[in-house]
Amino acid sequence: MQTKQDMADWLDEHQIRFTTMSDEIWDNPEKQFQEFKASKLQADFLEKEGFTITWDLGNISTAFVAEWGEGKPVIAFAGEYDALPGLSQKDQNIPDPLESDGWGHGCGHNLLGTGCLAAAVVFKEWLQATGNTATVRYYGCPAEEGGSGKVYMGRDGAFDDLDATFNWHPGYVNSAMKGSLLGVNRYTFTFHGKTAHAAADPHSGRSALDAVELMNVGVNYLREHVTDDVRIHYVIRDGGLAPNVVPDFASSDYYIRAHDPRNLEDVSERVVRVAKGAAMMTDTELDARYMSGSSSVLSNEVLADIQYDVMKDLGGIEFTDEEQAYAEKVNEYFADGNKGMLMGLFGVDPETANQALIGNVYESRDKGKVFPASSDMGDMSWYAPCSMLNAATWATRVPGHSWGVVATGKMSIGHKGMMFAAKVMALSAAELILSPEKLEAAKTEFDAALKETPYKCPIPADVQPPQYEHPLR
């Protein structure tokens, strides 16, 4: 294996090994911080490939790093493998859960993690065959979906010596991202009041539910006085047991998002003050608990351009008539779906293109734009130059975190997108070795951005990840 084309050919020849792994993770969706089967499956595979495994990064039992090689540069591939609740879905193109209220890979992490793993393996094979010096790492990262696994890992020093990081995400098109994502803070607000008979003795009660409702009203008024990028969402977790009993306990979960970290901190503090005001108005006690958070993404344009050039050389993904028909059926359930985003960011109209899947390669048009979503990849992007790739694995109208994502995650559509992403990441990593001046340019861009906006870990030192003993190790 001497050329980058050899790397692409190797991935084609070994595809079944990676699609089998991806399917096994799809078959066994696991909760955040409890990805026991997926993490052990991947770690065992990489150990057999000659990688050295280190567990418990960030004090998380399902977080590991697999390392091969020595010296500089240190090139990382960041995988994920947690699933989402309520998205259980059969391997078919109409909605039907395998398990009522079960879990499913509604963000395609079975593909995401395995694609990054495949890229790490073939990059290692290429380094070994060519005699080039570098260190390759695959990070098995838990709890991306709201748990901020990478933030804990980074806080623990896992990313301190990286020179470049590659990651990808399943989606609608093939494109290298130059835009960003929102940072997020997650809180649980719990109010403690005093119970009483709601009819016979209401004056003795202090309603915790009143406090939750007043807080929600206050936050909804706050929305008028924040910047356009701010997003605030909540659910009421506990609102009492019976209407005739004044509830002495109630709680809500909040996500607070913004792009600029200073704005995120400011809005978060204002939401906390609203909660304190609600407690004062209802004569209840407030427990405002910070749960987790992640930063906005710092995309590296040099790395994005390298990945775009690799994608152009590889060409797009060719989907068969049967695959297009499968995706069209999925699209029927989602009306207009993501048409506006496809047009705005990529200049693609799936209607006029008459495609349910986009298999072409699109130059990034999202420079300076912020996607209204969040990921703990944001924090990893502040340790070293990072490029997040998008590859087509979903039908064009399907929103993320839906059964439609799960429906294409264990079939040829998802497999093709995953292997295409693995090729792009691995060949781009090889380009950094063959053209070290490009890596230096990426570092120069990164250093300038970091100087302008220094990174601050969003999770306080006293906040620790949930602890679960790994039963398979």
HUKAKA-V833630 format. One line per field, one symbol per residue. ss: DSSP state (A for helix, B for strand, O for the rest). phi: phi as a letter, one per 30 degrees, with the letter a starting at -180 (. if undefined). A space follows every 10 residues. Layout:
# HUKAKA-V833630
ss: ???
phi: ???
This chain:
# HUKAKA-V833630
ss: OOOAAAAAAA AAAOAAAAAA AAAAAAAOOO OOOOOAAAAA AAAAAAAAOO OBBBBOAAAO OOOBBBBBBO OOOBBBBBBB OOOBBOOOOO OOOOOOOOOO OOBBOOOOAA AAAAAAAAAA AAAAAAAAAA OOOOBBBBBB BOOOOOOOAA AAAAAOOOOO OOOBBBBBBB BOOBBBOOOB BOBBBBBBBB BBOBOOBOOO OAAAOBOAAA AAAAAAAAAA AAAAAOOOOO BBBBBBBBOO OOOOBOOOBB BBBBBBBBOO AAAAAAAAAA AAAAAAAAAA AAOOBBBBBB BBBBOOOOOO AAAAAAAAAA AAAAOOOOOO AAAAAAAAAA AOOOOOOOAA AAAAAAOOOA AAAOOOOOOO BBOOOOOOOB BOOOOOAAAA OOOOBBBBBB BBOOOOOOOO OOAAAAAOOO OAAAAAAAAA AAAAAAAAAA AAAAOAAAAA AAAAAAAAAA AAOOOOOOOO OOOOOOOOOO OOO
phi: .ccddddddd dddceedddd dedddddbdb deibdddddd eddddddddj dccbcidiib dccbbcbbja icdcccbccb adcbdibead dacbdaddbe idcaddbidd dedddddddd ddddddeddc idcaccbccd cdhddjcied ddddddjdcd cdcabcabbe acbcacdcdb bddbcbbccc ccbbdaddcd bddddbddde dddddddddd ddedbbdddd bbbbbddbbj cadcbddcba bbcbcbbadd dddddddddd dddddddddd dchccccccd caabcddcdc dddddddddd ddddidcccd dddddededd eedbhdhced ddddcbiccd dddhbdbccd ccddcceicc ddabaddedd dccaebbccc bdbcddcddd ibdddddcdb addddddddd dddddddddd ddddbddddd dddddddddd ddbddbedce ddccdecbdd dcc
